[in-house]
Amino acid sequence: MPSVHISDGHAAVGDRPGAEAQPLGERCLTPPALAVTSILAGLLVWELVARAFFQPFTLPAPSAVAAKAFELLRTGNLLGHIAASYTRIFTGFVIGSAVGGLLGIAMGTVSHIRRLLEPLVNFFRFIPPIAWIGPVLIWFGIGEASKVLLIVYTTSFMVLLNALAGISSIPRNQLRAAECFGASTFQVFCLIMLPAAVRYLLTGMRIGLMNSFATIITAEMIAAQSGLGYLILVSFNYSAVDTIFVSIATLGVLGLVTSQLFDKISRLIAWRYYLDA
């Protein structure tokens, strides 16, 4: 029968193979508790530093930022800007992921397509989307199309390159073995190439999602009448620092929620293709 030994305030279970005493801190603080503790500690430090060393118009305290956020939510102003930015991000991200994924898989499976497009891809992928803001505004105006197009541009290359890398990582011997066992070209694509590309494609989408948030803020600062980037610019012009911090915090919360949701969807897709998420 297992015996329990109490020593120096720690309980250790004996006669159990592989049993180890768990530190008290790990038993008391779960990962969610640690995350909440970290956030609260950061807010507390921010509150103390802001009140002790800064004026409200230079660095507002978290309490002041929260009060301003509730005011903007009550008037509905903040929700309108959130909806505008998020709609642009979602639309451009979905279109860019589809375009990049299809082109990456096509380049990875058909050598002629890869030789044809690779020079263009290697040229344009080094040009940041911010450099295209001027030409895009001239061609498409300040409407929604210009901002969505910039999101498509910044997303598609990340997805394309990662999908191409996934297919290129397949060992040639694996493809030859499948052909030797009588697998058709379609079966090789569906059972070997596509599952290999999915893992890398999802990684590219994660990077593209992060870049989409950065791109939309810049685009909205230059050519928009709504959105979080526009709100930041207008707040700067009126020296409303608390509203700027509300916009920044909102952007971080939106990114965090979107990232968590994307990770859950990625795990479902990975499980579907017998991959480890």
N, C-alpha and C positions, 0 to 999 in steps of 0.2 A: 504494500500500500504506500502511495507517495507520502513523503514526510515534508512538513513545512518548517523551515528554519527562519527565525526572526533574528536579524543581526543589524545593529546600527540603523534601525528605522526602516530597513528594506526587507521585503518578504521574498524569499527565493524558494521555488518548488524543487524539491529533490527527487531523485529516482525517475526523472523524466528526460529521455534523450533529447538533446538539443534545446532544452528549456533554458532561457536566460532571464535574468532579472531585468525588467524594463525600467529605465530611469523614471523618477517621479515626474519630471517635467514633460516627458513624452506621454505619460498616462493622463496628465491633467489638461494638457493643451493639444487638442486635435488640430489638423491642418486648417479647417475653417476658423477655429478659435485663434490660431496664430495669425491668420490673415486679418481678422478683425482687430486683433491687438496691434498689429503693425500699422493699420490705417488710423486707428484712434491715437496711437503714439505720434504718428506724423502730424495729424491735425492739432494735437496738443502743442507740439513744438512750434508749429506754424502760428498758432494763436498767441503763444507767449512771445515769440520773436516779433511778430507784427505789432503787438501792443506795446512792447518795450522799446523797440528801436526804430519803428517806421511810423509815418503819418498814414491815415486812411487813404489818402489820394495817391500814395505810392505803392503801398502793399496792404490791402485790406485783410482783416482777420477772417478766418473761416466762418465765424458767426455772422459777420457782415455780408459775406458772399452768400451764405445760406439764406439770409433775410432777403437779399436782392433776388435770389433765384425763386423764392416763394412769391415775391411780388410779380416777377415776369411770368410765372406759371399762372397766377391768378388772373392776370390780364389776357392770357393766351398768346402773348407776343413770342415767348420762347418756343412754345409748341409749334407755331407756324414756321419758325426758322429751322427747327429740328426736322420737321416734315420735308421742307424744301431740300435740305442738304442730304437727308437720308434717301430720299427718292432718287436724287441724282447719283449718289454712290451705288445704290442697289442696281439701278438700271445699267449704268456703265460697267459695273463689276460683272453682272451676269453676261452681258454682251461680250465684254472683253475676255472672260473666261471661256466662253463658247468659241470665239474666234481663235484665241491662242491655243486652246486644246485641240481643235480640229487641225489647225496648221501644224502644230507640233507633232501630232500623231501621223499626219500625212508626210511630213518631212522625215520622220523616223522609219516609216514603212516603205516609202518609194524613194529610191536614191536619186532619181532624176529631179523630183520636186525639191529634194534637199539641196542639190547642187544649184538649182535655179534660184531658190529663195535665200539660201544661207548668206550670200554677200549682202543682200538688202537688210536682212535681219541684223547682221553684225554691224551694219552702218547705223540704222535707226535706233537700235537699242541703247546706244551711247548718247543719244540726244534726249535730255530730260523733257518731260511734258511742259514744264514752265517755259521753255524756249519756244513752244508752239502757241502760246497764248495769243501773241500778236497776230500771226497769220490766221489762226482759227477764228478770232473775232472778226477779222476782215472778211473771211469767207462765209461764216455762218452767223455773224451778228452776236448780240448779247443774250440771245434766247437760250433755251434749255439745251439745244443741240450742241452748242459749243462746249458746254461744261461736261455733258455726258461723253462727248467724243474724247475729251482729255482723259476721262476715267478709263474709257475703252483702251486708249493708247497706253496708259501706264500699267494696266492690268494684263493686256494680251501678251506682252513680251515675257513677263515673268512666267506665265502659264505655258507659253510656247516653249521656252528654253527648258523648263523642268519636264514637260512631257517628252520632249526630244531626248533629254538625258535619261529618262526612264526606259525608253525603248532601246537606246544605245547601250544601256547597261546589261541587256540580256546576253548571256553567253551564246556565242555562235553554235557551240556544240549542242545546246539545248534545242535550238531551232532545227539543227540537222537531225537530232534524235527524233523529234516530232515528225519530221518528214519521212524518216525511215520507217516509222510505225504506221505510215499511211495517212497522216493528218493532212487535210486540205489547207489551202492558203487561208480560207475563211476561218477554219478551226484554229490554225496557228495564231491568227490575229486575235480572235475572241478569247482563247484560253491561255495564251502566253503573252502576247504583246500588250493587249489592253490592260490586263491586271498589273503588269509591270509598270505601265505608264500611269495608272491611277494614283499610286503612292506619291510619285514625283509631282503629278499634276495637282494633287491636293496641297502639297507643299508650296508650289508656285502660286496657288490661289490664296494661301495664307499671306504670302508676301505681297501679292497684288492687292489684297484687301487693305493691308496696312498702308501701302502707297496711295490707295484711292482716297483715304481720309486726308492724307497730306496734300494731295493734288487738289481736292475740291475746295479746301480752305483758301489756297492761293488763288484759284480761279474765281471764287466768290468775292475775294477782296478786290479783284480788278474789274470784273464784269458781272455784276449781279445786283438785284434789288431785294434779295432775300437769302436766307441761309446763315449758318453760324459764322462763316468767313466774313460775310457782309456785316453781321452784327458786331464782330470784333473791330472791323474797320471804322464803322460809325461810332462805336463806343470810344475808340482811340481819338477820333476827331473831337469828341465832346469831353475828353478826359474822364470818362466813366470807367475807372479802373475796376470797380466791383463787377460791372457787367462783362468786362473782358474776362475776368476770372470765372464768372459763371459760364461763359461760352467755352472756355478752355476745359473746365471741369465737365461740362456736358459732353464735349467731344470725347474726353477720356472715358466717361461712363458708357457712351454709345459704342465706342470701340471695344471696351471690355465685354459688354453684353453680346455684341455681334461676334466677337472672337469665340466666346464660350458656346454660342449657338452653332457656329461653324464647326467647332471641334466635335460637338455631338453628332452633327450630320456627317462629318468626315468619318467618324467611327462606324456609323451605320453603313456607309459606302464601302469602307475598308473591309468590314465583316462580310459584305456581299461578295467581295472579290477574294475572300480567304486570305486577307492580309492582316497584319498586326497594326492597329491604328497607332 
